[in-house]
Amino acid sequence: QVQLVESGGGLVQAGGSLTLSCTASGLTFSNYAMGWFRQAPEKERAIVAAISSGGSMTYYADSVKGRFTISRDNTKNTVFLQMNSLKPEDAAVYYCAADFRRGTLFTRSTVVDYWGQGTQVTVSS
């Protein structure tokens, strides 16, 4: 079956950096656009960044532009989220997401085919 396994979350001080990884199995990774969403307590799950199946297109939420970078390695079935200059408001559970499409990307959680289990990111002020 399809599995998306995230890693790399943790506790970091404001201004610090973390890199999240998500490794997929059970699917043809290069056929899937990938995304990272986050959900803070009492808030809706929201898109953070997305990348097309081949990696040529990326999307970032305004709140993370210039600080976060999404990338993927299709030879390793892995998508990354490099997070720099972290702020307390970045604290959330971060979810990896996959949607079957080539050449485009997605930003809505309603189209996601598969979700990871989530990884907690905590930012201390």
C-alpha positions in Angstrom: 0.0 0.0 0.0 1.0 3.6 -0.4 3.0 5.1 2.5 4.3 8.6 3.0 6.7 8.8 5.9 7.8 12.2 7.2 10.8 12.9 9.3 12.9 15.9 10.5 10.4 17.7 12.8 11.4 18.8 16.2 12.0 21.7 18.5 14.0 24.7 17.2 14.6 28.2 18.4 13.1 31.2 16.5 15.5 32.0 13.7 16.7 28.5 13.4 16.3 25.9 10.6 14.9 22.5 10.1 14.6 20.2 7.1 11.6 17.9 6.7 11.8 14.8 4.5 9.0 12.7 3.2 9.7 9.3 1.6 7.1 7.6 -0.5 6.6 4.0 -1.2 3.9 2.0 -3.0 3.5 4.5 -5.8 5.3 5.7 -8.9 6.7 8.8 -7.3 7.5 10.6 -10.5 3.8 10.6 -11.4 2.8 12.6 -8.3 2.9 16.2 -7.5 3.9 16.7 -3.8 3.1 19.2 -1.2 3.6 20.2 2.4 0.6 21.3 4.5 0.6 22.4 8.1 -2.0 22.5 10.8 -1.8 24.4 14.0 -4.2 23.8 17.0 -7.7 25.0 16.2 -6.7 26.0 12.7 -7.4 24.5 9.4 -4.8 22.5 7.4 -3.2 24.8 5.0 -0.8 24.6 2.1 2.8 25.5 2.8 4.5 24.6 -0.4 4.0 22.4 -3.5 6.1 21.0 -6.3 5.2 19.4 -9.6 6.0 15.8 -10.5 9.2 16.7 -12.3 10.2 19.5 -9.9 10.0 22.3 -12.5 7.2 24.1 -10.8 6.9 25.2 -7.2 4.4 27.1 -5.1 4.8 28.8 -1.7 2.3 30.3 0.7 3.0 34.0 1.1 3.8 33.4 4.8 6.8 31.3 4.0 8.1 32.8 0.7 11.8 33.5 0.9 12.3 31.3 4.0 11.2 27.8 2.9 12.3 25.8 0.0 10.6 22.7 -1.4 12.6 20.2 -3.5 12.4 16.5 -4.5 14.6 13.7 -5.5 12.7 11.3 -7.7 15.5 8.8 -7.6 15.0 8.5 -3.9 11.2 8.9 -3.8 11.6 11.8 -1.4 10.4 15.4 -1.1 12.1 17.9 1.2 11.1 21.1 2.9 14.0 23.3 4.0 12.7 25.8 6.6 14.9 28.7 7.5 14.4 31.7 9.7 11.7 29.9 11.6 9.1 31.9 13.5 6.9 30.9 16.4 3.9 31.1 14.0 5.4 28.3 11.9 4.8 25.9 14.7 2.4 23.2 13.6 2.1 19.6 12.5 3.5 19.4 9.0 2.0 16.9 6.6 3.3 15.5 3.4 0.8 15.1 0.6 0.7 13.4 -2.8 -1.6 14.0 -5.7 -1.6 12.0 -9.0 -0.8 14.5 -11.7 2.1 15.4 -14.0 3.2 18.8 -15.1 1.1 20.8 -12.6 0.9 21.2 -8.9 -1.8 21.5 -6.3 -2.6 23.7 -3.4 -6.0 22.4 -2.1 -6.1 19.7 0.5 -9.3 18.4 -1.0 -7.5 17.0 -4.0 -4.9 15.1 -2.1 -4.7 11.4 -2.8 -2.4 10.4 0.0 -1.3 11.9 3.3 1.6 11.3 5.6 1.1 10.8 9.3 2.5 14.3 10.2 5.5 15.6 12.0 5.5 18.2 14.7 7.5 21.4 14.4 7.8 23.5 17.5 9.4 26.9 17.5 10.4 28.5 20.7 10.6 32.3 21.0 
